[in-house]
Each structure stands twice: as structure tokens, then as C-alpha cells.
Amino acid sequence: MKNITMTLAAIALATASFSTLAATEVQSAPEGQQAIGVVSASSGNNLSSLQNKLNAKANEAGASSYRIIGASGENHLYGTAELYK
């Protein structure tokens, strides 16, 4: 549980550097947008890499924003994001 909490905190802190990507990461469900699905991704042990992969999948799905709803792992990270449009 401690790993998940630390992972989510690190992802939240890293969000500022990704503002140039098409889909915007949000911290809560955006008002006026509908959930259109969920995507998942995995990466090595780098949180930025996991976040980039989730963002790429959100862009491929045509989402205007996404919210990371779970991330875990030690040597290999796994994450899930909810998509909004």
C-alpha cells in the first residue's frame, strides 16, 4: 500500500512537465466531460515513462483529458487511466 501511495504522489508531482501533449492529465473527473473508457500501460521503473505511455494511449483513443486512477509495481510499473471527452 505504501508503494502505491508513493507512486501516485510521484505521478502527481510530475504532471507539470507534460502540458504540451494533446490529452491533458487531470486530478479529478472534469466537469462537463464524460468518461469514455479506461486504458492501461506498463513500463520499466520510471514514472515518467509510464505517464507518457498512458498519455499516448489517451491520445490514440481521442480523449481530451485523462486521470491516472492506479499505479503500482516495484521493478516494473503498471498503471491505469480513465479517459474523458
Residue pairs with C-beta under 8 A, 6 or more apart in sequence:
3 72
3 73
3 74
4 70
4 71
4 72
7 47
7 71
7 72
7 73
7 77
8 68
8 71
10 47
11 47
11 50
11 51
11 68
11 71
11 79
12 27
14 47
14 48
14 51
15 25
15 27
15 51
17 48
18 25
18 51
18 52
18 55
21 55
21 59
22 59
23 55
23 58
23 59
23 63
23 64
23 65
23 66
23 83
24 64
24 65
24 66
25 51
25 55
25 65
25 66
25 67
25 68
26 65
26 66
26 67
26 84
27 67
28 67
29 35
29 67
29 82
29 84
30 65
30 84
33 64
33 65
33 84
33 85
34 84
34 85
35 82
35 83
35 84
36 61
36 62
36 63
36 83
36 84
36 85
37 61
37 63
37 82
37 83
38 69
38 80
38 81
38 82
38 83
39 54
39 57
39 58
39 61
39 66
39 80
39 81
39 83
40 78
40 79
40 80
40 81
41 50
41 53
41 54
41 57
41 78
41 79
41 81
42 50
42 53
42 73
42 76
42 77
42 78
42 79
43 49
43 50
43 53
43 76
43 77
43 79
44 75
44 76
44 77
45 73
45 74
45 75
45 76
45 77
46 77
47 71
47 77
49 77
50 71
50 77
50 78
50 79
51 68
51 79
53 79
54 66
54 68
54 79
54 81
55 66
57 81
58 65
58 66
58 81
58 83
61 83
62 85
63 83
63 84
63 85
64 84
64 85
65 83
65 84
65 85
66 81
66 82
66 83
66 84
67 81
67 82
67 84
68 79
68 80
68 81
69 80
69 81
69 82
70 79
70 80
71 77
71 78
71 79
71 80
72 78
72 79
